[in-house]
Amino acid sequence: MIRTFDFSIRGRRMGAANVLLPILLCLIMLSAGQSAEARRRKVKPRRDAATATTRRSPLSYEQQRRFDTFFLQSTIEKEKGNYDAAFDLLRHCLDIDPDAPEALSQTGMILSVLSPEDTTGRAAGMIRRAADLAPDNYYYQSQLADYYDNAGLADSALARYELMSQRFPDKVDLLYRLSDIYRQRNDYRNVIRTFDRLEVKEGRDRVFTYNKAIAYFHLGDTTRALFLADSLRRTDTADVSTINFRASLLYDMGHKQEALRQYQEVLASDPTNEQANMALLTHYLSVNDTAAYLRRVGSIVTDPGFPSQMRLKMFNSLVVYCAKGVVDSTAALPLFRRAAALPDADASLLDMYQAYMQMLHMPEDSIVPVWSRLLSLRPDYTQVRLKVLQYAIKQNDNPLIAKLCREGAQQEPDNLAYYFYGAIALYSQDKTREAETVIRKGAARINDKTDASLASDIYSILGEICHKLGKTADCYQAYDSALVYKDDNISVLNNYAYFLSLEKRQLDKAERMSATTIKAEPENATYLDTYAWVLFQRGRYKEAAEYITKALSHTKEDKENASVYEHAGDISYVNGRKADAMRYWRKAQALGGGSKTLARKIRLGKYIAE
């Protein structure tokens, strides 16, 4: 159970970011700020200590000036991300001074960016050469160590960090980095040695002691491990985490009963102690006592006295074990129900609950109440809102659809789906004017990034609503807009053609549009009925009879299709089949639909134009 504790300290990585600005400022000073005295005497300016090194031959004043200019420009280009330009400028630096560590270092780093694989080893060679030329320069040494580390050259990186820790004894971050590396390599003797060095530098620290105790345990020296654990307890008797730590050592040494007794001791004084509770739960699972595990988890997750984050963590572990089959897959369900009923049930808990229910493939109608509560706490949770909306659409629950879309548009005003479905829901409830207001808001937000099909459908709904309100001109304008976005929008073509035929206007245009629809869907009763009616209005009665017969063969006998039967009666009458006409008219009347003249047609036994 030692893994329960995480006492690692991450040292700061040594990178270029901490030193780039000083170098840049230094170079600016070198380039632009030479003293008048230096210019007068033609004395070569001194380089900053960060880049100082011993050269085999000094540069002339002019060489130094050119070198500093090229180096400064390369640094500027590098900061802009222009690595190719920076590389070319650094080449000029190396032509002037091949052993300049600053130029070698920066060239190597740029090469590692331009050629990450570095199969030729050029980058590594230059960075290593810079470090060799300036062995007392911390920046070049750390750059080389980091390069080895990032390249996966673990042994080389470790050797360099060790060398640096000796050469730069004031840089304690190096010791923290070394402790991390040794722990990752399970080199526990060196872990202990490194923390001993840290204690010399920074004094005794409980984190150092924890890590040394764990290292001794892994080396099999349980006596020293327990001695250090006891020393922690003596140092701070009020800190129960030291009891937990000692108990974890005992448990992993095989002294399980003594360890469990100590965990119970902790819980007696602090029932909500997370480490002790997790240790007991882990123990129950290790001995396959799932009943005890579930009892303890249940006592925690349904008790408001426990911190909410701890309860969530327990639920998360339980769900994972359910998914893995360690415990029954449905075991968490009653606990979630009880926890969700608590007054302090928050969005995080409900979110985990709904995800768990989906994992179990539970019916949507059982998840919807959880989704709804979650939305009330997190109205910006788009994913959940869309799930509830999808459910409401399948259930044809128009009031719920309208509510979800109204609230969704407030949260995401640019999501046009809310205006589209919201308007349809209102229109289906005969709230036509409200529907018009909503769909016009959606149409106003259409732009060049809007999906063409969605834009076309929005204008399609607007057209139908405007026709219902008697706004014929607005209706046709909306349909024209819909066809601009999608010229093969079949439902728009059908409705446009039908409305034109009812007004007996632009019948050529109506026929072309209607013909497109039946070509796309030759067995669609609605489209066949429209085409037959356009032909009827154009006086082509025999052709109209042919298509209305096809429409009837695909028509269900319900109220929505009463107009199809009435059209069949009208077309039959003008074709001289009066008995058929009376039969179709009566069928339309029996279905509960039809036009205002239907009753007079039946009573008088003849066709009456509207």
N, C-alpha and C positions, 0 to 999 in steps of 0.2 A: 504493500500500500504506500510505499515511499513516493510513488509517482503522483500521489494526491497533492504533494507539496511542490511548488515551483519557486525555488529560491534563487533562480538564475539572475545574474546582473549582466545586461547587455552593454558591452563597451561601445563607445562611439567609433564609427568607422573613420579611418583616416583617409580623406579624399581631397580633391583639388579645391573644393568649394571654400574651405577655411582659409586658404592661402592665396587664392587667385586675386582677390581684391588688393591685398598688400603688394603683391608683385606688380599688378597693374599700376597702382599709385607710384610705386618705386620707379617703374619704367617711364611713366609720364614725367616724373621729376628728372630722370636722367635725360629724357629727350628734350624737355622744354625749360628746365630749371637750372642749367649749369650756372655757376657763379661767374660774375664778371672777372673775378680773379683767375678762375680756371681758364676762361677764354683768353685772357691776357697772356697767361704764362704757357698756354697750350698744354696744360697738364691734363692727363687723362682722368675723367671723373671716376670716383670709386663706385664700385657696384655694391648694391645692398647686401647685407650679411646673409639674407636668405638664399642668395645665389652665388655667394663667394666661393671660390675654389682656387686651387693652385694650378697655374697654367705652365705649360712647357716653355712658351714664349709669349711675352706681352704683346698686346695689340697696339697698333699706333692709334693716335687720337682719332684719325679719320676712320680707321677700321672700327674702332669702338663706337663712334657716332653712328655709322651705317648699321652695325650690328644691333644697337639699341633701337634704331628706327624700325628695322625689319621685325624685330621681336615684338615691339609694341603694336605694330600693325597686325601681326599674326594673332596676337592676343585679342585684339578688337574683332577680327574676322571670326575667330573661334567663338567668341561670345555671341556673335550674330548667327552662328550655326553654319558659317561658310567654311567648312573643314578643308575643302580642296584649296581654296585661296590661302588659308592659314598654313597648310602644308607647304605650298610653294614658297611662301615668305620665310618659313623656317629653313627651307633648303638653302636660301640665300645666307641665313645666319650660319649654317653649318659649313658653307663654302668659305665664309670668313674665319670661323673658329670651329673646327671639327670636334673639339673637346669641350664645348660649352655645355655644361650639364643641364642648364635651363632649356636650351634648344633641343638637346637630345631627349630630355624627359617629355617635353611637349610634343615633339615629333612622334615619339613612341606611342603616346596616348592617342594622338589623332589617327595614327596607323591602326591602332586597336579598334577605333570606331569605324574607319573606312573598310577595314578587312578584319571582321570579328574572328574569323578562323585563324588568321595569322599563321598560315602553314609554313611560311618562310622563316618565321622567328625573328623578323626584323624589329617588330614592335618590342618584343621582350628584350632583344639585344640592346636597343637604344635606352630603354628604361633601366636595364641592369648597368649599362655603361655610365649613365648619369649617377646612379647610386654609388658605383665604384669610384668615380671621380670626386664625389663629395660625400665621403663616408660619415661626416658629422652633420649632414643636412637632414633633418628629421623628415622634411617634406619628400625628398627623393626616396628615402628609405621606406617610408610608409606607402608611397606610390607603388614601389616595386612589390611590397608585401601584398597590397591590395590587388595588384595585377595577378600575382600568383594565385591568390585566393579566388578571384573571379574566373580565372582560367581553369580552375579545378586542380591546380598543382598544389595539393594540400601539404605535402611534405616540405616543399620549397617555401610555401607561405609560413608554415610553422617555424621553420629554421630562421627565417628572416625576422618574424615577430620576437623570437627568443633573443636573437642578436640585438634587436632594437631595444628590448627591455633591459639589457645590460648596458647598452651604449647611452640610452636616454632614461636614466633611473627616475627622473621626475615625472615621466609620462605614465601614470598609473593605469590609464585606459588600456595600455598594452597588456597589463596583467589581467584585466577583466576579459580582454579578447582571448588571451591564452587560456584562461579558465574555461571559457566556452568551447574552444577548440578541443581541449583535453577531455572535457566531458562528452563531447560528440564522438570522440574516438575511444571512449571508455578507458582512457588512460588515467586511472584513479590515483596512482602514486603521484603523477605530475599535477593532478588536480589539487591534491593535498599540499604539494610543494608550492604551487602557485598561490594558494590561499594563505599559506604561511608567509610568503613574501608580502602579500597584501596586508597581513596583520602587522608586519614590521613597518610598512609605510603608513597605514591608516589606523592602527590600533585594533583592538579586539572588536568584533562586530558579530551579532547573532547570526546574520546571514552567512558569514564566513564559517561559523561553527556548524550551522545546519549542513552546509555543503561538504565540509570535512567529515562530518558524521556519516553522511550518505556514502561518501567515497570509502571510508573505512568499512562500512557494511558490505559494499560490493567487493572489497578486497578480502572479505571473510573475517575481518578483525572486529567481531561483534562486541568484544570487551571495550575497545576504545570508542566504538560507535555509541554504546550505551553510556559510557563515561561522559562523552560530550553532550549527549541528550540530557543527562542528569545535571550537568553544569548549567545548561540553559534553564532548567527548571529552578535551580538554586538562585540563578541570577534574577529571575522575575517570577515569583510564585503566583502572582495574580494572572499571569497569561496562560490561559488554558490551551493555547496552541502548542505549548511545549509538552503538555500531557499527550495531546493528539500525536505529536511527532514521535514521542517515545513509544506510544501504543502501536504506531505504524511499524516501527522497527521490530518490536516484539512480535507482532503478527507475522511479519515476513520471515522472522527467525523460527517460526513454528510455535511460539508461545501464545496461541490464539485465545485461550480462555483468559489469561492475564491481560492481554490486549483488549479484549471485549469488556473486561471489568473496568479498565481505565476509561474506555469510551463511555461506558454507562456513568462513570464518575463525572465526566465532563457534562453529560446530558442532565445529570441530577441538578447541577448548578446553572446550566444554560441549555434548556430544551431545544432552542432554535439553532444550536451550533451546527453549522453546515458540514464541517469536516467530520465530526463524530457521526452525524446522521448518515452521510454518504458512506462512511466506513462500514457502518452496520448494514446498510442496504447492499453494499458490495459483498459482505460476508454472507448474507442470506442467499444471494444468488449463487455464490460459490459452492454452497452446500445444498443447492437445489430446493431451498425452502421458499418457494414462490409465494405461499400463503402469508408467511411472516413478512416477506418483502412488500406485498400488496397492502397488508395491514398498516405497515409503517408509512409507506408512501401515501396511503389514504389519509392517515392521521395528520400528515404534513400539508398536503395540497388543499385540504378542505378546512384548514384552521387559519382564520384571519390573523392569528397571533404570529404566524411565520411571515418573514419578509416576502413580498410578492415576487421578487426576483428569484429567491430560493425556491418558491413553489413552482415558478415557471421552469426552472432548471430541473426540478424533480419530474415534472410532467414531460419535459423534453426527453429525459433519460427513459422514462416509462414508455413513451411512444416508440423510441428506438428499439427497446427490448421487445415491444409488441411486434414491430415490423420484422425483427430477426427471429421471432418465434420462441424467444426465451421464456416469455409469459404469453398467456392467451391473448390473441390479437384484439379481442374486444374488452380486455380487462380495464382499459383506461376510460371506457365510455361512461359508466356510472359515476366515476370520480370527476370527469369533466362536467357532467350534468350538475353535480353537487357544487363544484367550485364555481361554475358559471352562475349559479343561483345566488351566490354571495353578493352582498352590496358592493364590495370593492373589486368585483370582477372587472378587469380592464381589457382594453383592446388587444393587448398581446396574448392574453389568455384565450379570448374568444377567437382570435386568429389561429392559434394553435389547435383549438377545438374544431373549427371548421375544416382545417387541413387534415386533421385526423379522421373526421367523418368522411371526407372525400377519399382518403386512403382506404377506408373500409368499403368504399363504393355504396354508401348509404343512399337511400332515395332522396332526391332533391327536396321534396316537400318537408323532409325532416331537418334538412340543413338550412332551409330558407329562414326560419326564425333566428338562427344563430347569425346568419349573414345580415339580417335586418338589424339586430342589436349591435353588430360590429359597425354597420354603417352609421348608426346613431352616435357612436363614439368616435368614428373616423369617417366623416362625410367625404373626405378626399380619397377614399380607398376605391379607386376606379375599377380595379379588377373584380372586387366583390360586387360593386354596383352593376357591372355588366353581367355578372352571373345571375343576379336576382332579376335583371331586366330580361335576360334570355329565358329564364323560368317563367316570368310573367307573360311573355309573348307566347310561349308554348301553351300556357293556360288560358290565353285570351283574356287576361285580367286587365282590361283597359284602364280602370281607375288606378291600379298599381303602376301600370306602364306610364301613365301621365304623371304620377307623383315622382317616380324615379327619374324621368326625363327632365322634369322641372328642376329638381334638386341637382341633377347631374349638370345641367346647363349653367347653374349658378357656380358650380365648382370648376367646370371646364367649358367656358363659353365658346370655345372654338371647335368643340367636338360636335359636328353636324348631325351625328346619329341621334343625339338627344332631341333635336328639333324635328327630325324626320319621324321617329317613332312616337314622340310626344304628340305631334299634330295628328297622326293617324289614330291614336288612342282617343283624342278629344273628338275627332270627326266621327268615330264609331259610336260615341256617346251622344251624338247630335249636338255637340257643342261646337258648331261650325265656325262661329265668329272667333272663339278662342283659338280654334285650330288654325284659322287664317293668321291670327297675330303671331302664333308660334312659328308657323312655317315661313312667314315673311322674315322673321328674325334670322332663321336659318339661311334663307336665300341671300340675305344681306351680307352674310359672312363667307359666301362662296368667293374663292379667289383662284389664281392660276395654279395653286398647289393642291386644290381640292380634287379628289378622285372624280373623274368625268362621269362615271356611272351614278355615283351618289348625287352629284350636282343635278344630273338629268332627272333622277327620281324625286328630288326635292321640288323641282319645277313641275314635275308631273302631278304631285300631290297638290301643289298650289293651284294648278289648272283645274283639277277636279273640284276643289273647294270653292274656287271662284265661280265655276259653273253652277254649283249648288246654290250659291248666294245670288245668282242672276247677273254676275259680272262677266258677261260674255267676252267683251274685249280683253279684259284682264286674263280670262281663261285661255284665249288663243295666244295671247302674248306669252304666257307662261309655257304653253306647249311649244311655241316656236323656240323659246330659250332652252327647253329640255332637249329639243332635237339638235340644237347647236352643239351641245355637249355630247350627245349620243344619238346619231341620226337613225339608228336602228332600234330605238327604244320601242319595243312592240306594243306595250300597253298604252304609251302615249299615241302612237300611230292609230291604234284602234279607237281610243276615246275621241281623239281629234276628228277622225273620219265619221264616227257615229254622231257626234254633236253637229258637225256640218250637215250631215244627211237629215237630221231632225229639222234643221233650219232651211233645208233645200237650197243650200248655197255652196259654191265652189265644189260641185259634185265630181268634176274631173279630178281635182286634187284629192277629194275624199276617196274616190275609187282607187287611185294610185297608192295611197297610204294603206287602205284596207287590203288591197291585193298583196302588199308586202307582208302583212301579218299572217294571211292564210298560207303563203308560201313558206313562212318560217314555221308555222304550227298548223298543218293542214287538218288536224282533228280537234282543234279547239272550238268548242261550240259557240263561245262568245264571239270569236273572230269571224266564224262562218256566218253567224246571225247578222253581224254588222255588214259584212260584204253583201249578203242577200238584201239587206235593207237599203244599202246604197244603190244597188241595181234596181230595186223596186222604185226608188225615188227617181231614177233615171228612165223609168218606163220600160225596162228590159225584164218583163215579167216572167218569161220562161226561164231565163238564166237565174233569176231570183228564186224561182221554185226549185231549181236544181240545188242551189246552195242552202236554202232553208231546210230541205230534206236531209242534207248531210249534217246540218246543225242539229236537227232533231235526233239523229241517230247517235249523237254524243251528248245528249242533254238529259240531266236528271230531272225527275218530276218534283221540283220544290219551288217555293215562293220566289226565289231569286231568278228562276228561269221562266216565270210566267210571261214575261214580255216576248220570249222566243216563241211560245205557243200562240200569242196574239198576233205576232208578225206572220206566223205560218198561216193563221186564219185569213189575214188581210191578203197575203199573196195568193192563197188558194182561191179566194173570192174573185180577184181580178183575172184569174186564169180560168174562171167558169166552174170551179168545183165548190159550189155553195154548201153542199152537205159536209165536205171536209172543213170548210171555213167555220161552220157552226160548231163542229166537234172541237176544233182547236180553240175557238173563243171560249167555249164552255170549260175546257180544260184549264185555260188561263184564269178564268174566274174561280174555278174550284181550288186552284192553288193559292188564291188570295191575293193575286197581283193584277197587273194590267193597267191600261191607260184610263183616263177620265171618260172616254167614249166607249169603253168596252161594253158596259151594260146596255147602251143604246144600240150597239151593233147586234147584240143578241136579241134584244126586243124587236128591232125592226128587220132583222135578218139580212142586213146588208152592210157593206163596208162604209165607214164614215171617216173621212180624212180629218186629221187634227189640225 
